[in-house]
């Protein structure tokens, strides 16, 4: 895990670097701040693509993505950090 300041620095660098380029971001931890950088999300399970689409589409259609998205949101919540 990285702290909020480091995440902001990485986000800014990726945003600047990715302008006009195709970029792959591979992560197991979803971060809402990075979702504005991507046009498409690909979900992989056991080495296979199980779903792909926009964040909104996958929240509706992919149980795995919904679970990961919920877990990422809970991990990033201020209440959890204060605990």
N, C-alpha and C positions, 0 to 999 in steps of 0.2 A: 504494500500500500504506500501511497505517496501523500504528502501533506497538501493542503489546499493551495499554498503558494507555488509549490512545484508543479501541481496540476495546471495552474494558470499559465505558468511559463511554457510548459509543453504544449498546451492548447494554442497559445499565441504563436509559437514557432510552427506548429503544424498548419495553422490557418494561413500563415504567410507563405510557407513552403508549398502548400497544396494548391494554391491558386493556379488554375489552368493546367493542372496535372492530375493524372490518375494515381491515387495513393491508397494503399491497403493498410488499415490499422487493425492489428490482431490483438485481441484482449479477452480475458475471461471476466473482467470487471466492467460492467456498463457504467458509463458516466454521462449524465444528462448534458454536461457541458460539451462533450465530444459529439453528441448526436447532431448538432448543427453543422458539423463538418462533413457529414456523410450523406450521400444520396441513396445508398442502399446498404442494408445489413444482411449478412449471410450467417446463418446459424449452422454450426457443425456439431454432430453427435457421433461419437465413435468413428471419427475419420470420414464421415459422409455428410454432405450438405442435406440438412433436414428441412430448411426453410430459407426463403430470402424475400426481401421486400423493404418497404419503408418501416420506420419504427412504429408508426401508427398501424400499418397493415399487420405487422407481426404481433403486436399486442392483441389483435383480434384473432389471428389465425394460428399462432404457435404457442402451445402450452409451455414448451421449454423456454422460449424467449420471454414470455410473460413471467415465468418463475425467476429467470435471471434478472429481468428488469426490476421486479419487485424487490429481490434481494439486494440489488445495487442501490435502489432508492432508500431502503432501510439502513444500509450501511453508511450512506452519506447524510442521513438525517441528523440535525443538530442535537436532538434528544438522545440519540444513541451515543454520540461523541461525549456528551456530558455525563453519561452513566459510568 
